Amino acid sequence: MIGYVTLGVSDMTRAKAFYTDLLADLNARVLLDMGRICFIGQKMSEPMLAVCIPYDEQPQHPGNGTMVAIPPGSKAAVDAIYHKAIELGAQCDGEPGQRIPDQFYGAYVRDPDGNKLAFYHFG
């Protein structure tokens, strides 16, 4: 149902490096780079993450209430990708932990442009 989610960024080089490094263990890579926008994922036929310089050429800003959630596959993988994001320059917005007993484990960060990401595992 979702083709891709787009996040506005201020520096394409930094954003591409951050997201390709962060998502490499999930077998994601740059699939299409058009300069102002690039698509990162496993296949063009599956959901992707796009990063872009805003079309109106105004400064990017993270949306209030906007968040991209990424399921790395296990609680241990949530911990690993959270720590990797921090190492890559993200800011903590909620350390890894069980949010809802036996149902939802999650961690939250803000990328270098302030966009909010969640890493989660159901169970």
PALUMPA-295474 format. One record per residue (C-alpha): residue number from 1; residue in one letter; x negated, z negated, y negated. Coordinates in nm, 2 decimals, m for minus. Layout:
N
REC  pos  code       X       Z       Y
REC  NUM     a       X       Z       Y
...
REM end
This chain:
123
REC  pos  code       X       Z       Y
REC    1     m    0.00    0.00    0.00
REC    2     i   m0.29   m0.07   m0.24
REC    3     g   m0.53    0.22   m0.30
REC    4     y   m0.77    0.04   m0.54
REC    5     v   m0.79   m0.23   m0.79
REC    6     t   m0.98   m0.17   m1.12
REC    7     l   m1.18   m0.43   m1.32
REC    8     g   m1.30   m0.35   m1.67
REC    9     v   m1.67   m0.42   m1.72
REC   10     s   m1.91   m0.42   m2.02
REC   11     d   m2.22   m0.29   m1.83
REC   12     m   m2.18   m0.04   m1.54
REC   13     t   m2.53   m0.07   m1.41
REC   14     r   m2.49   m0.45   m1.39
REC   15     a   m2.14   m0.43   m1.24
REC   16     k   m2.24   m0.17   m0.97
REC   17     a   m2.54   m0.38   m0.87
REC   18     f   m2.33   m0.70   m0.86
REC   19     y   m2.05   m0.56   m0.65
REC   20     t   m2.25   m0.34   m0.41
REC   21     d   m2.48   m0.63   m0.34
REC   22     l   m2.19   m0.88   m0.31
REC   23     l   m1.99   m0.66   m0.08
REC   24     a   m2.27   m0.50    0.13
REC   25     d   m2.21   m0.74    0.42
REC   26     l   m1.85   m0.62    0.44
REC   27     n   m1.99   m0.26    0.48
REC   28     a   m1.88   m0.16    0.13
REC   29     r   m2.08    0.08   m0.08
REC   30     v   m2.03    0.31   m0.38
REC   31     l   m1.80    0.59   m0.25
REC   32     l   m1.75    0.77   m0.58
REC   33     d   m1.94    0.73   m0.91
REC   34     m   m1.80    0.92   m1.20
REC   35     g   m2.02    0.75   m1.47
REC   36     r   m1.75    0.56   m1.66
REC   37     i   m1.58    0.45   m1.33
REC   38     c   m1.70    0.39   m0.98
REC   39     f   m1.52    0.32   m0.66
REC   40     i   m1.66    0.07   m0.40
REC   41     g   m1.53    0.03   m0.05
REC   42     q   m1.57    0.13    0.31
REC   43     k   m1.38    0.46    0.31
REC   44     m   m1.19    0.66    0.04
REC   45     s   m0.88    0.63    0.26
REC   46     e   m0.88    0.24    0.25
REC   47     p   m0.83    0.00   m0.03
REC   48     m   m1.12    0.00   m0.28
REC   49     l   m1.25   m0.19   m0.58
REC   50     a   m1.32    0.02   m0.89
REC   51     v   m1.53   m0.10   m1.19
REC   52     c   m1.51    0.08   m1.52
REC   53     i   m1.58    0.09   m1.88
REC   54     p   m1.23    0.08   m2.04
REC   55     y   m1.09    0.42   m2.12
REC   56     d   m1.00    0.32   m2.47
REC   57     e   m1.36    0.23   m2.53
REC   58     q   m1.26   m0.12   m2.65
REC   59     p   m1.43   m0.43   m2.52
REC   60     q   m1.33   m0.53   m2.17
REC   61     h   m1.17   m0.87   m2.12
REC   62     p   m1.05   m1.03   m1.80
REC   63     g   m0.68   m1.05   m1.76
REC   64     n   m0.52   m1.39   m1.77
REC   65     g   m0.37   m1.45   m1.42
REC   66     t   m0.55   m1.14   m1.28
REC   67     m   m0.75   m1.20   m0.97
REC   68     v   m0.90   m0.98   m0.69
REC   69     a   m0.89   m1.15   m0.35
REC   70     i   m1.14   m1.05   m0.08
REC   71     p   m1.10   m1.16    0.29
REC   72     p   m1.46   m1.17    0.44
REC   73     g   m1.33   m1.27    0.79
REC   74     s   m1.39   m1.64    0.84
REC   75     k   m1.44   m1.97    0.67
REC   76     a   m1.81   m1.94    0.72
REC   77     a   m1.80   m1.59    0.56
REC   78     v   m1.61   m1.73    0.26
REC   79     d   m1.89   m1.98    0.21
REC   80     a   m2.15   m1.72    0.25
REC   81     i   m2.00   m1.46    0.01
REC   82     y   m1.92   m1.74   m0.25
REC   83     h   m2.29   m1.85   m0.25
REC   84     k   m2.41   m1.49   m0.27
REC   85     a   m2.18   m1.43   m0.57
REC   86     i   m2.33   m1.74   m0.74
REC   87     e   m2.69   m1.61   m0.66
REC   88     l   m2.59   m1.28   m0.81
REC   89     g   m2.49   m1.44   m1.14
REC   90     a   m2.12   m1.53   m1.09
REC   91     q   m1.98   m1.85   m1.22
REC   92     c   m1.80   m2.10   m1.00
REC   93     d   m1.43   m2.12   m1.06
REC   94     g   m1.36   m2.33   m0.75
REC   95     e   m1.60   m2.42   m0.47
REC   96     p   m1.51   m2.33   m0.11
REC   97     g   m1.26   m2.56    0.06
REC   98     q   m0.94   m2.60    0.24
REC   99     r   m0.67   m2.55   m0.02
REC  100     i   m0.36   m2.58    0.21
REC  101     p   m0.42   m2.77    0.54
REC  102     d   m0.44   m2.53    0.84
REC  103     q   m0.32   m2.24    0.62
REC  104     f   m0.56   m2.14    0.34
REC  105     y   m0.93   m2.18    0.28
REC  106     g   m1.07   m2.03   m0.04
REC  107     a   m1.33   m2.01   m0.30
REC  108     y   m1.32   m1.87   m0.66
REC  109     v   m1.58   m1.72   m0.89
REC  110     r   m1.59   m1.53   m1.22
REC  111     d   m1.81   m1.21   m1.21
REC  112     p   m2.06   m1.16   m1.50
REC  113     d   m1.78   m1.01   m1.71
REC  114     g   m1.55   m1.30   m1.65
REC  115     n   m1.32   m1.13   m1.39
REC  116     k   m1.18   m1.37   m1.14
REC  117     l   m1.25   m1.32   m0.76
REC  118     a   m1.11   m1.51   m0.47
REC  119     f   m1.27   m1.52   m0.12
REC  120     y   m1.02   m1.65    0.13
REC  121     h   m0.94   m1.70    0.50
REC  122     f   m0.60   m1.78    0.64
REC  123     g   m0.62   m2.07    0.89
REM end
